[in-house]
């Protein structure tokens, strides 16, 4: 049952262009549309193009809501999609100029995937920590050295500017915005409707341990990989894992490295660091509580693992990346 909304709807504008990635547009649109249904008209969503005409996506799907950029009125949330048409030398300079002129009018501005190139070209990312699709991070950093490009997160927030990684990460970003605006219950309702995680496993990282590692060919080792992700605090010695898959420790270690591309110990450490990252980002639990819960014997052991994997200690990581406490 939708909740009544006593305030005017927030205006969400998603910018599309020829060569856009269709999911960069439709993903956030579906999230905000669903939140509008769940919260009694909390959002109005428009897909705007340079001249108001529909535009072809790279997949061949034609997109467009019939709104020209120059006809866009008040903007609460401005989202710029990505795709091949957002690359330098391809995009219409009129779009970049429009972003430069209108972005300051929005309460918040966001990009999905390579839409970050458009925001950067408009000077909107200078001095900010941002992300984009992992395959485009190096190019964005080279072209815009004034921008702090982080290839790791699923999405970032620096002030009122949000950026996300590729494709489906735009839905993670949109859900986070909905949660900020309307609370966890509404965001969770939308996530359930769309069969999404409110916060996907792996935390806010494009490179979760399960994505970094190869997927094993053998069912037993593949299942063990997922079991480790689900149980980072368990006893995960080579001997214990070998017993779970009914192999000798020596044979298990050899097969695991061959099929997964890393040693069992290295895989376990990555998983545990990832689990600890999520706890540090999403809770206020003390570090000496987080460490044993995520499989590290002591806070010092966790500190050394963080420095090896991330180059920062847990306390510094939390300072940089902990989600802000929601305003009542």
C-alpha positions as a printed Julia matrix, in Angstrom:
328×3 Matrix{Float64}:
  0.0     0.0     0.0
  1.55    3.33   -1.02
  2.28    5.83    1.74
  0.71    9.26    1.42
  3.21   11.97    0.54
  2.42   15.43    2.0
  5.14   17.33    0.14
  5.43   18.16   -3.57
  7.07   15.43   -5.61
 10.79   15.65   -6.16
 11.69   16.19   -9.81
 14.15   13.6   -11.11
 15.65   14.27  -14.55
 17.62   11.54  -16.32
 19.64   12.8   -19.29
 19.89   10.54  -22.34
 21.63   10.97  -25.71
 22.37    8.94  -28.84
 24.55    5.99  -27.92
 23.36    5.85  -24.31
 23.47    2.59  -22.34
 19.79    1.75  -21.93
 20.09    0.3   -18.41
 21.86    3.45  -17.22
 18.58    5.21  -17.96
 15.91    2.63  -17.23
 17.52    1.29  -14.03
 17.34    4.54  -12.04
 14.02    5.43  -13.67
 12.46    2.19  -12.39
 13.87    2.75   -8.9
 12.49    6.28   -8.59
  9.22    5.33  -10.24
  8.82    2.47   -7.78
  9.63    4.77   -4.87
  7.0     7.19   -6.14
  4.44    4.39   -6.08
  5.52    3.24   -2.63
  5.46    6.73   -1.15
  2.38    8.23   -2.76
  3.92   10.29   -5.54
  7.21   11.22   -3.89
  8.95   11.56   -7.26
  8.21   12.68  -10.79
 10.68   11.26  -13.29
 11.5    12.59  -16.75
 13.92   11.35  -19.39
 15.28   14.38  -21.22
 17.23   14.58  -24.47
 18.93   17.51  -26.18
 16.0    18.32  -28.46
 13.27   16.2   -26.89
 13.42   13.55  -29.6
 13.8     9.84  -28.77
 17.4     8.6   -28.95
 18.82    5.19  -29.89
 20.69    3.29  -27.2
 23.72    1.19  -28.08
 21.49   -1.89  -27.88
 19.12   -0.46  -30.49
 16.38    0.32  -27.97
 14.92    3.78  -28.52
 14.56    5.94  -25.42
 13.15    9.34  -24.68
 10.41   10.96  -22.68
  9.61   13.79  -25.04
 11.3    16.45  -22.88
 13.92   18.77  -24.38
 16.74   19.89  -22.12
 15.86   23.54  -22.6
 12.3    22.81  -21.45
 13.35   21.19  -18.18
 12.06   23.13  -15.2
 12.96   22.69  -11.56
 15.38   19.86  -10.85
 15.77   18.05   -7.56
 17.96   15.17   -8.78
 19.87   15.31  -12.05
 21.23   11.99  -13.33
 23.46   11.71  -16.39
 23.56    8.29  -18.0
 26.59    6.71  -19.64
 27.29    4.76  -22.78
 29.38    5.07  -25.89
 27.75    8.38  -26.72
 29.16    9.97  -23.54
 32.79    9.64  -24.63
 34.82   12.75  -25.49
 34.68   13.6   -29.16
 31.28   11.94  -29.54
 28.96   13.86  -27.26
 27.26   17.04  -28.42
 29.01   20.04  -26.81
 25.58   21.57  -26.27
 24.85   18.84  -23.72
 28.01   19.64  -21.77
 27.19   23.33  -21.79
 23.64   22.6   -20.56
 25.07   20.54  -17.67
 27.47   23.32  -16.77
 24.59   25.8   -16.7
 21.85   23.75  -15.03
 23.62   21.39  -12.64
 24.02   24.12   -9.97
 20.22   24.38   -9.86
 19.83   20.76   -8.72
 19.89   19.62   -5.1
 22.12   16.75   -6.17
 23.81   15.63   -9.36
 24.78   12.1   -10.35
 26.32   10.1   -13.14
 25.92    6.46  -14.04
 28.86    4.64  -15.61
 30.68    6.78  -18.18
 28.26    9.64  -17.63
 31.09   10.77  -15.34
 32.94   11.94  -18.47
 30.13   14.4   -19.14
 30.12   15.75  -15.6
 33.9    16.03  -15.68
 33.83   17.86  -19.02
 31.37   20.32  -17.49
 33.79   20.95  -14.61
 31.46   19.4   -12.05
 33.88   16.78  -10.72
 36.97   18.91  -10.09
 38.54   18.0    -6.75
 35.98   15.31   -6.03
 36.36   11.59   -5.38
 34.37    9.8    -8.09
 34.02    6.47   -9.82
 32.89    5.08  -13.13
 32.89    1.7   -14.84
 36.12   -0.11  -13.99
 37.11   -0.29  -17.66
 36.94    3.51  -18.02
 38.6     4.63  -14.78
 42.1     4.98  -16.24
 40.82    6.98  -19.21
 38.82    9.3   -16.94
 41.84    9.88  -14.7
 44.12   10.6   -17.67
 41.72   13.0   -19.33
 40.74   14.78  -16.11
 43.72   14.76  -13.71
 41.89   17.27  -11.52
 39.4    14.52  -10.61
 40.15   11.89   -7.93
 39.07    8.67   -9.67
 38.56    5.62   -7.45
 38.05    2.38   -9.42
 36.81    0.39   -6.43
 33.37    1.57   -5.27
 30.0     0.72   -6.72
 29.11    4.36   -6.11
 30.58    7.41   -4.43
 29.21   10.54   -2.85
 31.23   13.71   -2.5
 29.08   16.58   -1.3
 26.0    16.72   -3.48
 27.67   14.9    -6.37
 27.16   11.16   -6.7
 28.83    8.88   -9.25
 28.36    5.18   -9.88
 30.07    2.31  -11.6
 28.63    0.62  -14.65
 25.12   -0.35  -15.61
 23.3    -1.97  -12.66
 25.34    0.1   -10.19
 23.1     3.0   -11.19
 20.27    1.17   -9.44
 22.38    0.82   -6.28
 22.99    4.57   -6.41
 19.3     5.34   -6.96
 18.26    3.07   -4.07
 20.73    4.86   -1.79
 19.19    8.19   -2.81
 15.69    6.88   -2.11
 16.83    5.61    1.29
 18.3     9.03    2.09
 15.09   10.8     1.02
 12.38    8.47    2.25
 13.97    6.02    4.66
 14.99    2.41    4.64
 11.48    0.94    4.57
 10.57    2.59    1.26
 13.94    1.72   -0.28
 13.56   -1.87    0.87
 10.07   -2.05   -0.62
 11.42   -0.88   -3.99
 14.33   -3.31   -3.79
 11.9    -6.17   -3.18
  9.7    -5.14   -6.08
 12.72   -5.08   -8.38
 14.21   -8.24   -6.84
 17.35   -6.36   -5.83
 19.49   -6.24   -2.73
 19.07   -2.99   -0.83
 22.82   -3.2    -0.33
 24.3    -5.88   -2.51
 26.69   -8.41   -1.0
 30.25   -7.27   -1.45
 29.55   -3.84   -0.04
 30.23   -0.83   -2.17
 32.95   -2.39   -4.29
 33.15   -3.21   -7.98
 35.74   -5.82   -7.09
 34.31   -8.12   -4.42
 36.43  -11.14   -3.54
 34.01  -13.38   -5.41
 34.38  -11.2    -8.54
 38.15  -10.83   -8.33
 38.69  -14.56   -8.15
 38.0   -16.99  -10.92
 34.97  -19.2   -10.44
 36.1   -22.75   -9.88
 35.15  -25.47  -12.34
 34.38  -28.06   -9.68
 31.04  -27.72   -7.93
 32.58  -28.51   -4.55
 35.18  -25.73   -4.71
 32.71  -23.28   -6.26
 30.25  -23.98   -3.44
 33.06  -23.59   -0.93
 33.91  -20.16   -2.34
 30.37  -18.98   -1.67
 30.34  -20.63    1.76
 33.47  -18.69    2.71
 31.82  -15.43    1.59
 28.78  -16.26    3.72
 30.83  -17.33    6.77
 33.94  -15.13    7.01
 34.16  -15.63   10.78
 34.34  -19.41   10.55
 37.48  -21.52   10.98
 38.95  -21.28    7.49
 42.31  -23.0     7.65
 43.37  -25.04    4.65
 42.71  -28.18    6.68
 39.18  -27.08    7.61
 38.27  -26.11    4.06
 39.81  -29.29    2.64
 37.66  -31.31    5.0
 34.51  -29.53    3.77
 35.23  -30.6     0.19
 36.5   -34.07    1.12
 40.04  -33.57   -0.15
 43.42  -33.89    1.44
 44.86  -30.49    2.43
 47.67  -30.78   -0.1
 45.4   -31.76   -2.99
 42.84  -29.13   -2.0
 45.42  -26.33   -1.91
 46.72  -27.32   -5.33
 43.25  -27.61   -6.92
 42.04  -24.38   -5.33
 44.96  -22.35   -6.65
 44.64  -23.91  -10.1
 40.89  -23.27  -10.38
 40.48  -20.01   -8.44
 43.74  -18.34   -9.41
 44.92  -17.58   -5.89
 45.8   -19.48   -2.74
 43.14  -20.44   -0.2
 44.73  -18.18    2.41
 44.78  -15.17    0.08
 41.16  -15.76   -0.94
 40.06  -16.0     2.7
 41.88  -12.79    3.59
 40.21  -10.94    0.71
 36.79  -12.18    1.82
 37.43  -11.18    5.42
 38.68   -7.72    4.47
 35.58   -7.28    2.35
 33.3    -8.34    5.2
 35.09   -5.96    7.56
 34.77   -3.14    5.04
 31.01   -3.58    5.0
 30.84   -3.52    8.8
 33.0    -0.41    8.96
 30.92    1.33    6.28
 27.51    0.43    7.65
 27.83    0.14   11.46
 29.37    1.91   14.41
 30.72   -1.33   15.87
 34.15   -0.86   17.5
 37.07   -2.2    15.5
 37.89   -4.74   18.21
 34.37   -6.12   17.74
 34.47   -6.06   13.93
 37.8    -7.92   13.77
 36.78  -11.24   15.4
 33.31  -11.14   13.82
 34.95  -11.08   10.38
 37.44  -13.84   11.14
 40.44  -11.83   12.26
 41.84  -12.98   15.57
 42.71   -9.48   16.73
 42.31   -5.88   15.67
 46.04   -5.79   14.89
 45.71   -8.76   12.53
 42.87   -6.95   10.76
 44.92   -3.75   10.59
 47.78   -5.53    8.86
 45.38   -7.18    6.38
 43.77   -3.81    5.56
 47.12   -2.17    4.96
 48.15   -5.01    2.63
 44.88   -4.99    0.7
 43.81   -1.34    0.76
 46.81    0.69    1.86
 44.94    2.18    4.84
 44.2     1.07    8.4
 40.62    0.2     9.41
 40.11    3.41   11.39
 41.14    5.54    8.42
 39.0     3.47    6.08
 35.97    4.04    8.3
 36.67    7.77    8.48
 36.68    8.01    4.7
 33.84    5.7     3.76
 31.38    5.21    6.59
 27.84    5.99    5.46
 26.48    9.19    7.02
 24.03    8.82    9.88
 20.51    9.42    8.53
 18.92   12.7     9.59
 15.68   12.02   11.55
